[in-house]
């Protein structure tokens, strides 16, 4: 049976993924809710990832610090950095590298698809005169969504690994 803490994480991660995928933005309310839930579960020692409060706080800082340079360089949005920090609270600092690698590989594949699509549009001379904000958003990679989906994969591995 699915525990309330696992269901909370799954709901939060899916909300982040769906919202980012469709709109290319993640509301701060999602960030705050995810952080508060993860901290509460860690403090109560019922985290779905068995994350203690100390590890959750270290994960928060580690997630934020790890992606901040990419935001400063204009390579990703602030919401992506915040989502990774919240994932650090949920999953702990040790899980962040695997989540980052999985999300980055998925982002690479997504970028290749976008490039192929642009190449096909150029070949067909089906180029828009001026790219709208909506079009630019659709042509970007929803990295927050990919981070959340990678973390869901981590939950599956953690859950089945703990039972094995």
N, C-alpha and C positions, 0 to 999 in steps of 0.2 A: 504494500500500500504506500502511496505517495505521502510523504510527510508535509506538514504545512510549510516548513522552511524550504524544502525542495520545490514545492508548488509555487511559493512566493518568488524564488529565484527564476524558475522557468517562466512565470508570468512576466516578471520584470524584463528578463532578457528577450523574450519574444516581442514585448511592447517596444523596446528599444530598437530591435532589428526591423520590425515592420514599419515603425515610424520613420526611421532613418532611410530605409529602402525606398519608401514611397515619397518622402518629402525632403530628404537629404538634410534633415535637422532633427535634433533631439532636445526636447524641452528640458529646462533646468528642473522642473518638477520631477521628471523621471530620475535625474541625477540625485536629487535630495531624497526622494523616496527609497531608491536603491541603497543609498549610503546608510540611511537610518535603519532600514530593515536589516541590512548586513551587519551593522554594528550591534543592533539589539540581539540578533541571533548569536553573534560571536560572544557577547557579554553573558548571554544565558547558556552558553556552551552547547547550542543546538544547531550550529551552522551546518548546512548541507555538505560543506567541504571539510568539516571538522576544524575550522579556523578559529583559533583562540583570539581574544581581544587584542593582545599584543601583536600577533601576526597580522591581524586585520588592519591595525594602524600602520604597521610597516608596509603592508601591501598598498594602502592608500597613498603613502608618500612615494613608494617605488613606482607605482603605476603612473602617477602624475609626473615625476621627474624623468622617467624613461621616455615619454612621448613629447614632453614640453619642447625640446629642441626642434622637433619636426613642425610644431605649431609656430614657433618663432621664425623658422625659415619659410613659412607659408606653404608647407607641404601637406598640412591637414588642418581640420577645423578644431576649435576649442572643445567642442562637444566630444570629439573622438578622444581627446586627452582625458576629459572628465570621465567618460565611460570606462576607460582603461583603469583610472584611479579607483572607480567604484568596483570594478572587477577585482582589483587588488584587495579590497575590503572583503568581498565575498569569498574569493578563492585563496587568498594569502599570496605572499610574494613568490613562493616557489613555483606556483602554477603560471605566473605571468609570462615567462619565456616561451613555454609551449603554446599558450594562447596567442601570443604575439606572432610566433612563427606560422601557426596555422592560418591566422587571419591575413598575414602578409602574403602567404602563398595564394590564398583565395583572392586577395586584392590584385595580385599579379595576373591571375587568370582573367579577372574582370577587366583589367586594363587592356589585355590582349583582345578581348571581345570588343571593347570600345574602339580600339584602333582598327580592328577589322571592319567594324561598322562604318567608321569614318572613311576608310579607304574605299569601301563599296559605294558610299554616298558621293565621294569625289569622282570615282570612275563613272558614275551615272550622271554626274553634273547636277546632283540634287542637293546643292548646298544652300542653306538659308542665307539671306542677305545679311542679317545681323542676328547674332545669337542672343536670344532672350535669356533672362535670369533663369527661367524654368528650363530652358535647353541646356544651359551650362550646368545646372544641378543634375540633370539627367545624364550628363556626360562625365560626371565625377563618380568616384568609387565611394560607396557608403561604408566607410571603414568602421564606424561604430557598430553597424549591423554585423559586419564580418567578425568583429571582436566578440560580440554577444553570441553569435552562432558558434564560434570556436569555444567559448566558455561553456555553452550547452554541451558540446562534445566532451569537454573536460568533465562535466558533471556525470555524463554517461560512463566515461572511463573510470572515474572515481567511485561511482556507485557499484559498478560490476567488478571493479578491481578489489573493492573492500569485501565483497562477498566471495571472491574466489579463494 
